[in-house]
Amino acid sequence: MQNPAIIRTKTTLHHFYHQNNQIHHYTHCNPAPKPLFNTPNPNFTAHLDNLSRPTILWSDTTINLSTLEDNAPKTQTLLNGNATPHPLFHDDGITLIYTIAPSALIQQTIQSSIPSIPTPIDNLAFPGITALPLAPNHCIIFYTRTGSPAQLGYREFYENQIGKFHPLPTQRIENFCALAANGNLHLLYVTRNYLRLSLIYQQRTENGFTAPTTIHEAQNIINTLLYYHNNETHALVQTDSRLLTIATGPQPATAPRLTHHTLHDGASITKAKYINHETKAPLIAQEVLMDQNQNIQVFPQITGFYPKKQLSSAALPQPSPDEELYNSFFNIPSSPYEDS
């Protein structure tokens, strides 16, 4: 399973992934995966369009836009090529942000199936961009800009506006993740000092970024992600067979609160993109962890924040574990949000 993505609409939890040269799809109502498209390229992207419909952008020799209506895809070809763009949806068309060889960041608008002339935005020191969607017509794009030295930073893109480039406050980054919640941008990244790794947290406020705060140190950090719950920003860290959640509190100055969890034997953890139709839900997250071996969503518990009569617990692809089974994934007695 490659590139898993989960989309929550008002009534359905959709799951997409790439396997055996195909993009597959299933829902919590119909847990039997079925192939949607044949493509050797695993780098599709999943989104909600401006009508809150699950939409994926995928490519083989062309860039294609597929929208699910009644769980059946309707596909249109947008451009020639095999780039992996991020879309901005608007009422009269779609804007694509993507990279082309060797190092250009491009924006291009398609209206009435007619593409505009590609507009160069910036030059990249390294290929690849990371997109943080904020709304169907608003996103943040992270990339490394050419220069002496090269700078990791971001731009905000709107339907009719491109923000300026903002360099991140540090450049010695092994990997990073970001979260947009309550009007603030939260950053979590790893720096290295010989064999010691440090997990750093910063928050962008109206006055700029807060001072870097080291919230964890280890010799091995495998996965990191951020989520927001109960007015607290939670950092989730995987180190070997353990998960560590670190709650930073309502304010950055609040002392971190640590909770340890132990993964079950044989777990193979990967990140999945998470897109929620509710931007002010009890849980705000853009990524979740999944166990590839059992094809089950592990942490944070995205189904536990909704009444079961509104939306049954998700099947990914099997019926979702109940609370007892969920807790058996971790060596904890009750809620994963309680201090140990």
C-alpha positions in Angstrom: 0.0 0.0 0.0 1.5 3.3 -1.1 0.4 6.9 -0.6 -2.8 6.3 1.5 -5.3 9.1 1.9 -8.5 9.4 3.9 -11.3 11.8 3.1 -14.2 12.5 5.5 -17.4 13.9 4.0 -20.6 14.5 5.9 -21.7 10.9 5.6 -18.8 8.8 4.4 -15.2 8.0 5.2 -13.3 7.4 2.0 -9.9 5.7 1.7 -7.6 5.8 -1.3 -4.3 4.1 -1.9 -1.9 2.8 -4.6 -1.0 -0.8 -5.0 0.0 -3.1 -7.9 -0.1 -0.2 -10.4 -3.6 0.8 -9.5 -5.4 3.4 -7.4 -7.9 1.7 -5.1 -10.9 3.1 -3.2 -13.2 1.9 -0.4 -15.4 3.4 2.2 -16.6 2.5 5.7 -19.9 1.4 4.2 -18.3 -0.8 1.5 -15.0 -2.1 2.9 -14.2 -4.2 -0.2 -11.4 -2.2 -2.1 -12.0 -1.8 -5.8 -9.5 -0.4 -8.3 -10.4 2.9 -9.9 -7.6 3.6 -12.4 -4.5 1.9 -13.8 -1.3 3.9 -13.4 2.2 3.0 -12.4 2.6 6.5 -10.8 1.7 6.2 -7.0 1.9 10.0 -6.4 -1.8 10.9 -6.7 -3.2 13.6 -4.4 -6.7 13.5 -2.7 -8.8 16.6 -2.0 -12.3 17.9 -1.4 -13.4 20.3 -4.2 -15.5 23.4 -3.7 -18.7 21.3 -3.7 -17.2 19.0 -0.9 -16.9 16.1 -3.3 -13.9 13.6 -3.0 -11.5 14.4 -5.8 -8.2 12.9 -6.8 -5.5 14.2 -9.2 -3.5 11.4 -10.8 -1.3 11.0 -13.8 0.1 8.4 -16.2 1.0 10.3 -19.4 -1.6 12.9 -18.7 -2.7 14.8 -15.6 -6.3 13.7 -14.7 -9.0 15.0 -12.4 -11.4 12.4 -11.1 -14.5 13.4 -8.9 -16.5 10.8 -7.0 -20.3 11.1 -7.4 -22.3 8.3 -5.9 -18.9 6.5 -5.5 -18.4 6.4 -9.3 -15.5 8.5 -10.7 -16.0 11.1 -13.4 -12.7 11.8 -15.0 -11.4 14.6 -17.2 -7.9 15.1 -18.6 -6.4 18.5 -17.7 -2.9 18.5 -19.1 -0.3 16.4 -20.8 2.5 15.2 -18.6 3.0 13.2 -15.4 3.5 15.9 -12.7 1.7 15.7 -9.3 0.0 19.1 -8.9 -1.9 20.6 -6.0 -5.3 22.1 -7.0 -7.1 25.2 -6.0 -10.8 24.9 -6.8 -13.0 27.8 -7.7 -16.4 28.2 -9.3 -15.2 28.8 -12.9 -12.3 26.5 -13.0 -9.2 25.0 -11.3 -5.7 26.3 -10.6 -2.8 23.8 -10.5 0.5 24.3 -8.7 3.2 21.9 -9.7 6.9 21.5 -10.5 8.6 20.8 -13.9 12.1 19.7 -14.6 14.7 20.8 -13.8 13.6 23.2 -11.0 10.6 25.4 -11.7 7.5 26.0 -9.5 4.6 26.6 -11.8 1.0 27.8 -11.5 -1.5 27.2 -14.3 -5.3 27.8 -14.4 -7.8 25.8 -16.4 -11.2 27.4 -17.3 -13.8 25.7 -19.5 -11.2 22.9 -20.2 -8.8 25.5 -21.7 -5.4 25.8 -19.8 -3.7 29.1 -19.4 -0.1 29.7 -20.2 2.0 28.3 -17.3 3.3 31.0 -14.9 6.7 30.4 -13.3 6.6 31.3 -9.6 10.0 30.4 -8.2 13.1 28.2 -8.7 13.6 25.1 -6.5 17.0 24.0 -5.2 15.6 20.4 -4.8 12.7 18.7 -6.6 9.4 18.2 -4.7 6.9 20.3 -2.9 4.8 19.7 0.2 1.2 21.1 0.1 -0.8 22.0 3.2 -4.5 22.5 2.1 -6.4 25.0 4.2 -9.6 25.3 2.0 -10.6 24.2 -1.5 -9.2 27.6 -2.8 -6.4 28.2 -0.3 -3.2 26.2 0.5 0.4 26.6 1.7 3.2 25.2 -0.4 6.5 24.3 1.3 9.7 24.0 -0.9 13.4 24.7 -0.9 14.3 27.8 -2.8 17.5 28.3 -4.7 20.1 30.6 -3.2 23.3 30.8 -1.3 22.4 29.0 0.9 19.2 27.3 -0.3 16.2 28.2 1.9 13.4 26.0 3.0 10.2 28.1 3.3 6.6 28.4 2.1 4.2 30.5 0.1 0.4 30.8 0.5 -1.7 30.4 -2.6 -5.2 31.7 -3.0 -7.7 31.6 -5.9 -6.5 34.9 -7.2 -3.4 35.7 -5.1 0.1 34.4 -4.5 1.8 35.2 -1.2 5.4 36.1 -0.8 8.1 33.5 0.1 8.6 33.1 3.8 11.8 31.3 4.8 11.5 29.0 7.8 13.4 30.1 10.9 15.9 27.2 10.7 17.5 25.5 7.8 19.2 22.4 9.4 16.1 20.3 9.1 16.0 16.5 8.6 12.3 16.3 8.1 9.3 18.4 9.1 5.5 18.5 9.2 3.1 21.4 9.5 -0.5 22.0 10.8 -2.8 24.9 10.2 -5.3 25.3 13.1 -7.2 28.3 14.6 -5.5 30.8 12.3 -1.9 29.7 13.3 0.7 27.7 11.5 2.4 25.0 13.7 5.8 23.5 12.7 7.4 20.3 13.9 10.8 19.4 12.6 13.8 17.2 13.4 17.4 18.5 13.7 20.6 16.3 14.1 23.6 16.8 16.3 25.8 13.8 15.5 23.8 10.8 16.7 21.3 12.8 18.7 18.0 13.9 17.1 16.0 16.8 18.5 12.3 17.4 17.8 11.6 21.1 17.6 8.2 22.9 17.8 7.5 26.4 16.6 4.3 28.4 16.1 3.7 31.3 13.7 1.7 34.1 15.3 0.9 37.6 14.3 4.3 38.7 15.6 6.3 36.0 13.7 7.5 32.6 14.9 7.9 31.7 18.5 11.3 30.7 19.7 12.3 27.0 18.9 11.3 24.6 21.7 12.9 21.2 22.0 10.1 18.9 23.0 11.9 15.5 22.6 15.3 14.0 22.0 16.1 10.5 20.7 18.6 8.6 18.6 15.8 7.4 16.3 12.7 9.2 15.1 10.7 7.4 12.4 7.5 9.4 12.1 6.2 12.7 13.3 2.9 14.5 12.9 0.8 17.3 14.4 -2.9 17.4 15.4 -5.0 19.8 17.4 -7.5 18.7 20.1 -9.1 20.4 23.2 -7.2 23.7 22.5 -3.9 21.9 22.6 -1.4 21.2 19.9 -0.3 17.6 20.0 3.0 16.3 18.5 3.0 12.6 17.8 6.4 10.9 17.5 7.2 7.3 16.6 10.5 5.9 17.9 11.0 2.2 17.1 8.0 0.4 18.7 6.8 3.3 20.7 4.5 6.3 20.1 4.9 9.4 22.2 2.3 12.2 22.2 3.4 15.6 23.5 0.7 18.2 24.3 2.2 21.7 24.1 -0.8 23.3 25.8 -3.0 26.3 24.8 0.1 28.6 24.7 3.6 27.8 23.4 5.0 28.5 26.8 3.0 25.8 28.4 5.3 22.9 29.6 4.9 19.9 27.3 2.9 17.0 28.7 4.1 13.5 27.6 2.1 10.3 27.1 3.8 7.0 26.1 2.1 4.3 24.0 3.4 0.9 22.9 2.6 -0.4 19.5 1.5 -3.9 19.1 4.0 -6.5 17.7 4.3 -6.5 14.0 2.9 -3.1 13.4 4.2 -1.4 10.2 3.3 2.3 10.6 2.9 4.8 7.7 1.4 8.2 7.3 -1.9 8.8 5.5 -3.2 12.2 4.4 -6.4 13.2 6.2 -8.9 15.6 4.6 -12.0 16.6 6.7 -15.0 18.5 5.4 -15.2 20.2 8.8 -12.4 22.7 9.3 -13.4 23.4 12.9 -14.1 19.8 14.0 -13.1 18.6 17.6 -10.0 17.1 16.0 -7.9 19.1 13.4 -5.4 17.0 11.6 -3.9 16.8 8.1 -2.2 13.4 8.6 -2.9 10.3 10.6 -0.9 7.0 11.2 -2.0 3.7 9.7 -0.8 0.1 10.2 0.0 -1.2 6.7 0.0 -4.8 7.8 -3.6 -4.7 9.1 -4.8 -1.8 6.9 -6.2 0.0 9.9 -6.1 3.6 11.0 -4.2 3.8 14.3 -3.7 7.3 15.6 -5.1 9.8 16.4 -8.5 8.2 16.6 -10.4 10.1 13.9 -13.7 8.2 14.3 -14.0 8.7 18.1 -15.0 12.3 17.8 -18.3 11.7 16.1 -21.6 10.3 17.4 -21.9 6.7 16.1 -25.5 7.4 15.0 -24.2 10.1 12.7 -21.3 8.1 11.2 -20.5 4.6 12.1 -16.9 3.8 13.1 -14.7 3.6 10.0 -13.7 0.4 8.3 -10.2 0.6 6.9 -11.0 -1.8 5.2 -12.4 -4.1 8.0 -15.1 -2.8 10.4 -13.4 -0.4 12.8 -12.1 -1.9 16.1 -14.2 -1.1 19.1 -12.7 0.8 22.1 -11.3 -2.4 23.6 -9.5 -3.5 20.5 -8.4 0.0 19.7 -6.7 0.2 23.1 -5.1 -3.1 22.6 -3.0 -1.5 19.9 -1.4 0.4 22.8 -0.3 -0.5 26.3 -2.9 1.9 27.8 -5.9 1.3 30.0 -8.3 3.9 28.6 -8.2 7.1 26.5 -5.0 7.8 24.5 -5.3 11.4 25.7 -4.8 10.7 29.4 -1.4 11.1 31.0 0.4 7.9 31.8 
